[in-house]
Amino acid sequence: MDSYWDQRYAEDEYVFGEAPNAFLAGQAGRLKPGMRALAVADGEGRNGVWLAQQGLAVLSVDSSAVAQAKARRLAEARGVPLQLAQVDLVDWIWPEAEFDLVVAIFVQFAGPALRAELFGHMQRALKPGGLLLLEGYRPEQMAYDSGGPSAVENLYTEPMLREAFGGMQVLELRAYDAAIEEGKGHSGMSALIDLVAQRPGPAA
């Protein structure tokens, strides 16, 4: 896995661009300076760096050292602090109840069994009242040539997400098609699904 992603990111250009994911940027109104955020599989750092630009304290995790070097460069270019950790999400000892925000954008390398584990970790990493912001591709993405995994079982549906995050309060869940431009990695009409969910309990 690491060698695949290292190879994919081994170019000067940012494969998925330097701008934040559009869904994430659209959630800016939910963010407050000082929040602690975990950016899961954050790759070259476009989303983690943007969160840091909003005044959040961000831990950006990814398995690729090459991607994280690019994330560090992007944070330096933007003049923001970014905590980086190179981790294998399968073996990582995830923090529990430590984050006000967990962001998972196109984390779709995982098949159903691993995905269930990762989704569980994401929920437990949140403090009571913490928010999960998640975007992924739906099975309809297989008809598009604009990015995403080649394994249909790695894609998300509304019922699957409702079941997986049944212990959380779903604030938004939206399935739609839209054109996205995120570097050459994600470019063109895409079958998307967005989730905003809150862990039960009073926010700190």
Helices and strands as residue ranges (DSSP letters): H 2-9, H 22-25, G 28-30, E 36-40, H 46-53, E 57-62, H 65-78, E 83-86, E 99-105, H 112-125, E 126-137, G 139-143, G 152-154, H 158-164, E 169-182, E 186-198
